[in-house]
Amino acid sequence: MDIYEENGHVLINSDVFDGLNTIPDSSVDLIFVDPPYNIGKNFNTIKDRWETDTDYLNWSYNWIDLCIKKLKRSGSLYIMTSTQFISYYDIYIRQKLTILSRIVWYYDSSGVQAKKYFGSLYEPILFCVKDTKNYCFNNDEIRVEAKTGAKRKLIDYRKPVPTQYNSTKVPGNVWEFPRVRYRMEEYENHPTQKPIALLERIIKASSNEGDIVLDPFSGTFTTSFVCEKLGRKSIGIEIDKIYYQIGLRRVLNIEDYKGKSIKREPKTYEVVDYSQMNF
Ligand SMILES: C[S@@+](CC[C@H](N)C(=O)[O-])C[C@H]1O[C@@H](n2cnc3c(N)ncnc32)[C@H](O)[C@@H]1O
């Protein structure tokens, strides 16, 4: 296990269970979990396909229990998985936490499209809390433009004193953010990197400055990266060495690790072709 700690961020290179066991119980304000979905993605050295659905679910239930132990009484948990398995997570988790929102992260796709069924264009997220009377929800931090009514400057005559419609609103449970694409500035070499904008909404809503945010399957460490931007502390766990090194660079601007350069590879369109230049 490798642990790197700097500037309020702890980056752990280990299996999820070993990493979680380093964290004191009831110490974390917010957990965002984006685990392998059991749909056969290629995470470098790691399999994303279990022998049976039951194996995947039992493995998941074990780290879900451990995550819940690490969460403060006032804490929140956001958890994702594939559409195929989210119902099982939902039924398991609702015995232990209150699920306040079942969120759909929707995106359009210009890539390969299904021709013989309706292709999947969303990923589900459960938003859960331990204590419905005491949890953080900064609705003012995440307001979005309210299009209907406000945009046309309509007046709401149902109010005791007729007033103009609000120009902002708290987002509902369908969130539209583009997926991370190769040409986007934030892109890293990982098959299921989550967008910065998605994590910004979650972290702004469900934590305050100085709070501790945990991501037990960090991948490219998007969660820790956003925490650094927003003044939160973070703990990130990732089993794969290459992804871990992306995290060290992304979150802590480290460019050399154990005597090796971990600078970002230039993208194909960034490579300068000197042979075409006139010196
Ligand atoms: C869906 S991805 C997370 C992507 C991440 N949210 C991001 O924005 O880059 C899941 C990650 O879990 C890692 N992983 C798989 N099995 C693991 C395990 N047993 N312990 C820790 N990490 C694991 C994979 O290597 C992969 O990077």
The ligand as a Gaussian input file, in Angstrom:
#p B3LYP/6-31G(d) Opt

LIG

0 1
 C      -15.696000       3.685000     -12.362000
 S      -14.003000       3.901000     -12.050000
 C      -13.898000       5.397000     -11.135000
 C      -13.697000       6.608000     -12.019000
 C      -13.549000       7.916000     -11.247000
 N      -14.800000       8.306000     -10.622000
 C      -13.029000       9.040000     -12.119000
 O      -13.657000      10.116000     -12.209000
 O      -11.967000       8.859000     -12.741000
 C      -13.688000       2.667000     -10.862000
 C      -12.233000       2.576000     -10.431000
 O      -12.138000       1.591000      -9.374000
 C      -10.861000       0.985000      -9.456000
 N      -10.936000      -0.306000      -8.721000
 C      -11.414000      -1.483000      -9.165000
 N      -11.357000      -2.429000      -8.219000
 C      -10.832000      -1.834000      -7.125000
 C      -10.549000      -2.274000      -5.818000
 N      -10.771000      -3.543000      -5.451000
 N      -10.040000      -1.400000      -4.921000
 C       -9.804000      -0.097000      -5.309000
 N      -10.052000       0.391000      -6.535000
 C      -10.561000      -0.459000      -7.440000
 C      -10.619000       0.834000     -10.947000
 O       -9.238000       0.708000     -11.240000
 C      -11.251000       2.119000     -11.500000
 O      -10.280000       3.124000     -11.715000

